[in-house]
């Protein structure tokens, strides 16, 4: 089959090549998906650079989410059949014509969503749900601060929080992205290139109850200061570095919590539970028109290098998708 490979080894976007690779091997409790499209994520950029290896036993092909049609089912699988339209959360392998996936990480394509659009759902929906709702337990009426509100993660977090009845503040680096966040339901719009988010929050609402943070070390101190009593900080990225001092007195005084997690390396049972909850709660919100994938760009997978450059440059609001030639919907 064809997939994105790096025959010259890790490096820049130019190392990504659409080439022949071995077929994935279907195991018990798995399905093979004929991929229609794959989502592009920041973790993909790190893997391309040799800085984020896939979990042991996972595909070494880049790609953490996809949409497509089931082409084969493994032993013990009864919940899906060949021909079903699905989306899937992957540990790897999405930038390819076919991928095998544990059945617990496969979800039916939501009604009203095209097969291509569906590729922009699994990673962001599962990341936001597991961190903002399962771990940080965002409640109706609470304030959520989302750093990077115009990203794929950010645009999904705004919509899920609004559907839950929470109130939303965001940071982003352009007027265009902030306008998009406002249209999705964000109330406090902070241009981090021009404003200090902590000062704005203190002026507008005093503080927030939950923060979803993709920056990491650079924002740690300000994030903790921005929390209300019993606040929860969920760290899911390290764009601003990996090491920082933490003010324990501030945490103790506020009875606050700092939680850091990644999705890719979690045990299969944990990922299956997250997918199950997303299917039970988020999919009905999509069907009701409360949530939708925000697609900022769609490119053929032969242009994966260009997609990576676009994501690195922060040029796109929402998700970037790669479509697979020959698929029914590409």
C-alpha positions, -999 to +999 in steps of 0.1 A: +000+000+000+010+037-002+017+058+029+037+088+040+072+076+048+105+092+056+132+073+037+158+098+045+150+098+083+136+124+106+138+161+097+119+189+081+086+187+061+106+179+029+114+144+043+077+133+039+073+111+009+042+093-005+057+058-010+051+020-009+051+005+026+041-029+040+004-036+046-008-034+082-015-067+098-050-072+112-052-087+146-080-100+169-103-072+182-092-049+154-106-035+121-088-024+090-100+010+077-096+021+041-087+057+049-105+086+033-087+114+052-063+119+081-061+148+105-028+167+110-018+173+146+012+190+163+023+156+176+028+147+139+053+175+136+072+162+166+072+126+153+085+138+119+114+155+137+123+123+156+111+138+189+080+118+196+082+080+190+050+060+187+041+036+216+057+002+214+040-021+189+022+008+172+026+018+135+056+040+129+036+058+101+026+093+112-011+100+118-032+100+150-067+101+135-086+092+104-119+087+087-128+060+062-147+028+055-141-005+072-124-029+048-119-059+071-128-070+106-107-091+129-116-120+151-141-111+179-154-079+163-192-077+160-200-040+165-189-030+130-191-046+096-173-042+063-185-010+045-194+010+076-183+046+076-162+054+107-137+076+123-109+064+145-084+075+172-050+061+163-016+055+180-001+059+145-007+050+109-032+075+097-012+089+068-018+058+047-043+041+024-052+016+052-047+013+089-056-012+116-072+000+148-084-016+181-122-017+179-125+004+211-110+034+193-134+033+164-166+054+163-194+055+137-193+086+115-217+111+132-249+119+112-246+150+091-208+150+089-191+141+056-166+113+056-137+138+049-149+162+077-150+132+101-112+130+100-111+162+120-130+149+150-114+120+169-081+134+182-096+168+192-128+155+206-111+128+227-084+152+239-108+179+250-133+154+265-107+135+285-089+166+299-116+193+303-145+170+313-132+137+326-101+151+345-109+188+351-146+182+355-158+214+340-193+223+352-222+244+339-216+281+346-179+278+353-153+298+333-129+279+310-097+295+296-085+279+264-050+288+252-048+286+214-085+290+209-082+291+171-065+257+169-082+224+162-082+216+199-093+251+207-122+253+183-135+219+196-130+230+233-151+261+228-179+242+213-180+214+239-178+239+267-206+260+253-227+228+248-221+220+285-232+255+295-198+268+306-184+303+299-153+307+277-122+328+275-096+322+248-062+334+237-051+335+201-026+354+180-048+372+154-080+391+150-092+365+124-088+337+149-104+356+177-133+364+155-137+327+147-136+319+184-163+345+191-186+330+165-182+296+182-191+310+216-161+325+233-169+356+253-135+369+264-111+373+235-074+379+243-048+386+216-017+372+233+006+392+211-009+425+224-024+416+258-014+398+290-040+372+295-037+373+333-043+410+334-073+407+311-089+379+332-084+397+365-100+428+350-129+410+334-139+381+357-112+379+384-102+343+375-112+311+358-121+276+370-105+255+344-076+262+320-068+240+289-031+248+282-010+238+252+019+261+261+034+245+292+063+260+311+061+296+297+025+300+310+027+279+342+031+307+368+005+329+351-019+300+347-018+292+384-024+328+393-054+330+369-072+301+387-101+306+411-102+287+443-106+249+435-094+257+400-080+230+377-051+235+352-050+208+324-017+209+305-017+190+272+012+207+253+047+221+256+049+247+229+064+271+255+089+248+270+091+218+294+106+232+327+094+259+350+092+266+388+059+261+404+045+282+433+032+256+457+020+282+481-003+296+453-016+261+447-022+254+484-039+287+490-063+281+461-067+243+467-059+241+430-049+211+408-024+208+380-030+178+357-008+170+327-016+142+302-011+130+267-036+108+248-014+087+225+004+066+251-026+057+273-036+021+278-061+007+253-088+004+280-084+041+289-087+052+252-117+029+247-134+045+277-127+080+263-141+071+229-171+055+245-180+087+264-173+109+233-197+087+213-223+089+241-222+126+247-204+145+219-219+127+190-255+136+200-243+173+203-230+170+168-263+155+156-281+184+173-260+210+156-242+222+187-208+210+177-191+206+143-156+200+130-139+233+121-118+226+090-094+253+080-076+235+051-079+203+031-050+191+010-042+158-009-018+137+011+008+141-015+011+177-001+017+165+035+048+186+036+028+218+028+003+208+055+030+205+081+044+239+071+010+255+075+005+240+109+040+251+121+033+286+108+000+288+126-017+299+094-050+279+098-080+282+121-092+248+130-081+215+116-059+207+086-069+175+067-051+153+043-072+134+017-062+100+003-063+095-035-087+068-046-109+069-016-146+072-023-149+106-008-114+121-015 
